[in-house]
Amino acid sequence: MIEVWGRRSSINVQKVLWALGETGQPFERHAAGGQFGGLDDKAFLKMNPNGLVPVMKDGTVTLFESNTMMRYLARKYGKDTIRPRGQKPWALADQWTDWTATTLNPPMFTILFNTVRATPEQRNPAAVQGCRKEGWRPVQDRQSWAWAETLADRSSLQLCRHRAGRVLLALPGV
């Protein structure tokens, strides 16, 4: 059985859980990180020397980095669900998956931390304003958190679309 270490409130853990759900693979999740701690335990650091979640173990394969886990799950188990068919769909899926890490995640984390996770005393409105100047903005209604699939067609977003995730951003120009 596949094992995943991480807390459900982590967007990166959510991506992996979504991919597992799409492929129908059974898994066991171990609460780790945030309020659960455990990231500095020797056993955890052996799996991920960065001390971050998620970590996924499938038999003898242990991985850290959520996008890598999603690609692994798509290639191994996603034949009829999330595995793109052909080189172009794979390239587009890889492109958008990497885009989430390099372009989406930095402002997303800034806005998420400063509007939801941090206490009012810890919040930095100037950081959120900086994201707004770059064209990112918090979604006004937190009940309607959604992934903006208007970025590209579904095949391009196959690996990084995030149905169950909580993205607090509307994309520039969207």
C-alpha positions as CSV (number, residue, x, y, z in Angstrom):
1,M,0.0,0.0,0.0
2,I,1.2,3.5,-0.8
3,E,2.0,5.7,2.2
4,V,1.9,9.5,2.3
5,W,3.3,11.7,5.1
6,G,1.7,15.1,5.4
7,R,-1.2,17.1,6.8
8,R,-4.3,17.7,4.7
9,S,-4.0,21.5,5.0
10,S,-0.8,21.4,2.8
11,I,-1.6,22.2,-0.8
12,N,1.3,19.9,-1.9
13,V,-0.1,17.0,0.1
14,Q,-3.6,17.8,-1.4
15,K,-2.1,17.4,-4.9
16,V,-0.7,14.0,-4.1
17,L,-4.0,12.9,-2.4
18,W,-5.9,14.1,-5.4
19,A,-3.6,12.2,-7.8
20,L,-4.0,9.0,-5.7
21,G,-7.8,9.5,-5.7
22,E,-7.8,9.9,-9.5
23,T,-5.8,6.7,-10.0
24,G,-7.9,4.8,-7.5
25,Q,-4.8,3.6,-5.6
26,P,-5.3,2.7,-1.9
27,F,-3.1,4.6,0.4
28,E,-2.5,5.4,4.1
29,R,-1.8,8.9,5.2
30,H,0.4,9.7,8.2
31,A,-0.3,13.1,9.8
32,A,3.0,15.0,9.7
33,G,4.1,18.7,9.6
34,G,2.3,21.8,11.0
35,Q,0.5,21.0,14.2
36,F,1.5,17.3,13.9
37,G,5.2,17.9,13.9
38,G,7.6,15.0,13.2
39,L,9.5,16.7,10.4
40,D,12.7,16.7,12.3
41,D,12.6,13.1,13.3
42,K,15.6,11.1,12.1
43,A,13.3,8.5,10.3
44,F,11.4,11.3,8.5
45,L,14.6,13.1,7.5
46,K,16.0,9.9,6.1
47,M,13.0,10.0,3.7
48,N,13.2,13.7,3.0
49,P,16.4,15.5,4.1
50,N,14.6,18.8,3.5
51,G,12.2,18.1,6.4
52,L,9.1,19.0,4.4
53,V,5.8,17.3,3.5
54,P,4.7,15.5,1.5
55,V,6.7,12.3,1.4
56,M,5.4,9.2,-0.5
57,K,6.5,5.6,-0.3
58,D,5.4,3.0,-2.8
59,G,7.1,-0.3,-2.0
60,T,10.9,0.4,-2.4
61,V,10.3,3.9,-4.0
62,T,10.4,6.8,-1.6
63,L,9.8,10.3,-3.1
64,F,9.6,13.9,-1.9
65,E,8.5,16.8,-4.1
66,S,4.7,16.7,-4.8
67,N,5.0,17.3,-8.6
68,T,7.4,14.4,-8.9
69,M,4.9,12.2,-7.0
70,M,2.1,13.3,-9.3
71,R,4.2,12.4,-12.4
72,Y,5.2,9.1,-10.8
73,L,1.6,8.2,-10.0
74,A,0.4,9.2,-13.5
75,R,3.1,7.1,-15.2
76,K,2.6,4.1,-13.0
77,Y,-1.1,4.0,-12.2
78,G,-2.8,6.7,-14.3
79,K,-3.4,4.8,-17.5
80,D,-7.1,5.6,-17.9
81,T,-7.2,8.6,-15.6
82,I,-4.4,11.2,-15.4
83,R,-1.7,9.8,-17.7
84,P,-1.4,12.0,-20.8
85,R,-1.1,10.1,-24.1
86,G,1.7,11.2,-26.4
87,Q,4.7,13.5,-26.1
88,K,2.8,16.8,-26.6
89,P,0.2,16.2,-23.8
90,W,3.0,15.1,-21.5
91,A,5.1,18.2,-22.3
92,L,2.1,20.4,-21.7
93,A,1.2,18.6,-18.4
94,D,4.9,19.0,-17.3
95,Q,4.9,22.6,-18.3
96,W,1.8,23.5,-16.2
97,T,2.9,21.3,-13.3
98,D,6.2,23.1,-13.2
99,W,4.5,26.4,-13.6
100,T,2.6,25.8,-10.3
101,A,5.9,25.5,-8.5
102,T,7.7,28.5,-10.1
103,T,5.0,31.0,-10.8
104,L,1.8,30.1,-8.9
105,N,3.1,28.9,-5.5
106,P,5.2,32.0,-4.4
107,P,2.4,34.5,-4.6
108,M,-0.2,31.9,-3.5
109,F,1.8,31.1,-0.4
110,T,2.2,34.9,0.4
111,I,-1.5,35.5,0.0
112,L,-2.5,32.3,1.8
113,F,-0.2,32.9,4.8
114,N,-1.1,36.6,5.1
115,T,-4.9,36.2,4.8
116,V,-5.6,32.8,6.4
117,R,-2.8,31.0,8.2
118,A,-1.1,33.9,10.1
119,T,-2.6,35.4,13.1
120,P,-3.7,39.0,12.5
121,E,-0.6,40.2,14.3
122,Q,1.7,38.2,12.1
123,R,0.1,39.3,8.8
124,N,1.9,41.5,6.3
125,P,-0.6,43.5,4.2
126,A,2.3,45.0,2.2
127,A,3.3,41.5,1.0
128,V,-0.3,40.9,-0.2
129,Q,-0.3,44.3,-1.8
130,G,2.9,43.4,-3.6
131,C,1.2,40.3,-5.1
132,R,-1.8,42.5,-6.2
133,K,0.6,44.8,-8.0
134,E,1.9,41.8,-10.0
135,G,-1.7,41.0,-10.9
136,W,-2.5,38.3,-8.3
137,R,-5.4,38.9,-6.0
138,P,-7.1,36.9,-3.2
139,V,-10.4,35.3,-4.2
140,Q,-13.1,37.5,-2.5
141,D,-15.4,34.7,-1.4
142,R,-13.3,32.1,0.5
143,Q,-16.2,29.6,0.2
144,S,-15.7,29.5,-3.6
145,W,-12.0,28.6,-3.6
146,A,-11.3,27.1,-6.9
147,W,-8.6,26.2,-9.4
148,A,-8.8,28.4,-12.5
149,E,-9.0,25.9,-15.2
150,T,-9.3,28.7,-17.7
151,L,-5.5,28.7,-18.0
152,A,-5.5,26.0,-20.7
153,D,-7.5,23.1,-21.8
154,R,-8.0,20.1,-19.5
155,S,-5.3,18.0,-21.3
156,S,-2.7,20.6,-20.6
157,L,-3.6,20.7,-16.9
158,Q,-4.1,17.0,-16.5
159,L,-1.3,16.6,-13.9
160,C,-1.7,19.9,-12.1
161,R,-5.4,20.5,-12.1
162,H,-6.4,20.5,-8.5
163,R,-10.1,19.8,-8.0
164,A,-10.0,19.5,-4.2
165,G,-7.3,22.1,-3.5
166,R,-7.7,25.5,-2.1
167,V,-6.1,28.0,-4.3
168,L,-6.6,31.5,-2.9
169,L,-5.7,33.3,-6.1
170,A,-7.3,34.5,-9.2
171,L,-4.9,34.5,-12.1
172,P,-3.6,37.7,-13.7
173,G,-6.1,38.9,-16.3
174,V,-8.6,36.2,-15.4
